[in-house]
């Protein structure tokens, strides 16, 4: 989704104009999206929420193969229409991002500073009549100030999510799963690189550990994730590949929503 991230400066980008995109065509090739702690329950209503194998962070599964987002309708009459009730914050914040500044490969002790970045290739900057981000004196406009606030809120949410994921990892609740599916024509699809919560280990936790998960919000994330697995068998994810409509099951390291074992 991000193609040309550039640090925004008042000297180089004083004349830059921004408009909110009409639709989500820019995210049509996004297969997965990060999910923050506070939005997990909203995402989970329509989209599977899994966990990344690399760092355990929660992700929304938007497509079953690279370059596919089943939740963006790219038909001519509805081009870019979002097909779920909620749009993940990672997609809504596009084309802006914060990049943490580091010195000598390490974050400055006691301080975290960020550079304001934007994808200048985004369609949001194509309209010369859009909102200015810097005024004539090179100062941030109200539009830019609001965007910066949203990004900082998202950064704080990211940190809270990381803390909850660390709890899941410390309690060894995340296990690898390969996702397999079968189309109505008999074609088999396979997808790896994700983790799910092991319900047996969750049920075996002590009351003290469960209380700690509840207090941090990690338990709510777990519940959203487990509930969201039913979306593997729902449109638009299933219908994007013509998958056979059978119940979700987890056996022997395989997360199946095609009846495969």
Secondary structure, 3 states (H helix, E strand, C coil): CCCCEEECCCCCCCCCEECCCCCCHHHCCCCEEECCHHHHHHHHCCCEEEEECCCCCEEEECCCCCCCCCCEECCHHHCCEECCCCCCHHHHCCCEEEEECCECCECCCCCCCEEEEEECCCHHHCCCCCEECECCCCCECHHHHHHHHHHHHHHHHHHHHHHHHHHHHHCCCEEEEEEEEEECCCCEEEEEEEEEECHHHHHCCCHHHHHHHHHHCHHHHHHHHHHHHHHHHCCCHHHHCCECCCCCEEECCEEECCCCC
